[in-house]
């Protein structure tokens, strides 16, 4: 299986599909259309049915159950994203394989003298003796999330070729996860009618995520009153200072740099200002739904105070929810998806490492649609970095976990 994973992964990362946060369309880059067409063709070759590429480059299809007539099992889906992150590096990926890694620093690019140093990345030495895929140091590796797509496609190709029993399985490959889960928000759920689902995205060997932030954003637009300094007394209303007053009303101890684990935050991540207008951009995060809503209220109350303090200013607040905590979608009926995931880890002798993610996955949005969607590891390290790397032993285990979940759902393993 290792060689299959390598060949497929290298084929996928050869397609440049970096998302563009400045774009206003979905998908945000042409390369994601190329990925969508490639995956649709390969799904057809594997034996998936009703394969579609939507107007937003969302690829869906299903593998019909081959269980005996009358045997009912949950309908399950897998979702992975096709884009790679824009981290300011080269969008094109040129990977290579370090065979039988023997420890020490890895030279990623001799010509440019780019290294992965064990002093900065000691985790690499956990994989002595392993084959490791790295980039050439000028880009990310793209394991986020093309290793997940490789996992799913390889697992289901094996399942079909081996005629392994399985229930009905759906896939959704989506664009633009890296820029606000835009692709998963374009899924036509009539084409993804599952009882529960899984994402495979980031995380080292054994990591499981079913707790993510509730996430939202707020924008405050402040219109001031301009005046020449020679005649500004009682006339000028400086929108920049109004914006600063808002920031000063926020709790400086409840910002990203002061919080950890499941602590939430209000993050003023930009102020763009001219003498006439200021725009304040804010991110709101909390694992706890009530605390998340309370943070939104803090912002709303602060804006109302500013309106009273500066009646001549035009102050407008807009707030929107981005995604939710996966755990909030869990019910007695669907929690079996989590039980099966942990059982699959046990069967594959992988120690689970459950983490509360300070962020979100496509499953964070899908779960808001009532579809419980936990996430499990690809096995790679150092996402969004030129030192991203994939140990093949972890890559294989991730794929075997996918196949084992299918077996558990079908009842061929206990």
Secondary structure, DSSP 8 states (H G I E B T S, - for coil): -HHHHHHHHHHHHTS--B--TT--SSSSSHHHHHHHHHHHHHHHHHT-EEEEE-TT--EEEEE---S-TT-----EEEEEE--B---SS-SS---EEETT--SS-EEEETTTTEEE-TTT-GGGGGGTTS-EEE--SSS---HHHHHHHHHHHHHHHHHHHTT-----EEEEEES-GGGTSTTGGG--GGGS--SEEEEE-S--TTEEEEE--EEEEEEEEEE-B---GGG-TTT-B-HHHHHHHHHHTS-TTSSGGG--TT--EEEEEEEEE-SSEEEEEEEEEESSHHHHHHHHHHHHHHHHHHHHHTTTSEEEEEEEEEE--GGGG--TTTTHHHHHHHHHHHHTT---EEEE-SS--HHHHHGGGT--EEEE---EESTTSTT-EEEHHHHHHHHHHHHHHHHHHHTS--
